[in-house]
Amino acid sequence: MPKRILQGVVTSDKNEQTITVLVERRFKHPLLQKTVRKSKKYRAHDAENKFKVGDTVRIEECAPISKTKRWTVVVEV
């Protein structure tokens, strides 16, 4: 199974080697046919601490790094 890749905005970089990424997805509601926006935060591994708040990044699924980290940063968009 291929690894998922998501795109989002960095909302926090306060932790060492960790960033918090807000990923927003849009979909049409099945009954109301209205566009709905849902967002979720993911904690991603940033080894060099080079990403700052406001950067748009792509994150990729990986093996668990810590209790909450299951994603790594691939590249800045």
C-alpha positions as semicolon CSV with decimal commas, in nm:
position;residue;x (nm);y (nm);z (nm)
1;M;0,000;0,000;0,000
2;P;0,145;0,343;-0,093
3;K;0,221;0,601;0,173
4;R;-0,024;0,888;0,202
5;I;0,104;1,238;0,126
6;L;-0,085;1,540;0,261
7;Q;-0,036;1,913;0,217
8;G;-0,091;2,168;0,489
9;V;0,026;2,477;0,676
10;V;0,266;2,475;0,972
11;T;0,086;2,606;1,281
12;S;0,353;2,538;1,547
13;D;0,729;2,481;1,551
14;K;0,795;2,516;1,924
15;N;0,901;2,156;1,986
16;E;1,246;2,024;1,896
17;Q;1,241;1,837;1,561
18;T;0,860;1,849;1,550
19;I;0,611;2,068;1,367
20;T;0,233;2,075;1,381
21;V;0,068;2,082;1,039
22;L;-0,295;2,183;0,980
23;V;-0,441;1,989;0,685
24;E;-0,773;2,108;0,543
25;R;-0,991;1,892;0,321
26;R;-1,299;1,997;0,127
27;F;-1,582;1,771;0,019
28;K;-1,941;1,795;-0,087
29;H;-2,196;1,698;0,179
30;P;-2,381;1,386;0,060
31;L;-2,729;1,514;0,144
32;L;-2,707;1,894;0,141
33;Q;-2,468;1,914;-0,159
34;K;-2,286;2,196;0,018
35;T;-1,906;2,222;0,023
36;V;-1,782;2,141;0,372
37;R;-1,435;2,228;0,509
38;K;-1,282;1,996;0,768
39;S;-0,938;2,035;0,917
40;K;-0,711;1,814;1,123
41;K;-0,373;1,866;1,286
42;Y;-0,083;1,625;1,238
43;R;0,251;1,622;1,417
44;A;0,540;1,569;1,177
45;H;0,913;1,504;1,215
46;D;1,135;1,794;1,107
47;A;1,495;1,677;1,165
48;E;1,671;2,006;1,082
49;N;1,415;2,244;1,242
50;K;1,401;2,440;0,917
51;F;1,025;2,491;0,882
52;K;0,857;2,788;1,049
53;V;0,497;2,890;1,123
54;G;0,308;2,977;0,805
55;D;0,511;2,754;0,569
56;T;0,318;2,526;0,335
57;V;0,460;2,173;0,351
58;R;0,394;1,820;0,229
59;I;0,403;1,542;0,488
60;E;0,434;1,168;0,428
61;E;0,319;0,875;0,638
62;C;0,595;0,680;0,812
63;A;0,660;0,433;1,092
64;P;0,590;0,571;1,441
65;I;0,868;0,803;1,561
66;S;0,711;0,882;1,899
67;K;0,376;0,853;2,075
68;T;0,213;1,115;1,850
69;K;0,444;1,142;1,546
70;R;0,363;0,921;1,245
71;W;0,450;1,168;0,968
72;T;0,768;1,318;0,822
73;V;0,811;1,637;0,621
74;V;0,884;1,565;0,254
75;V;0,928;1,910;0,101
76;E;0,820;2,271;0,129
77;V;0,567;2,376;-0,134
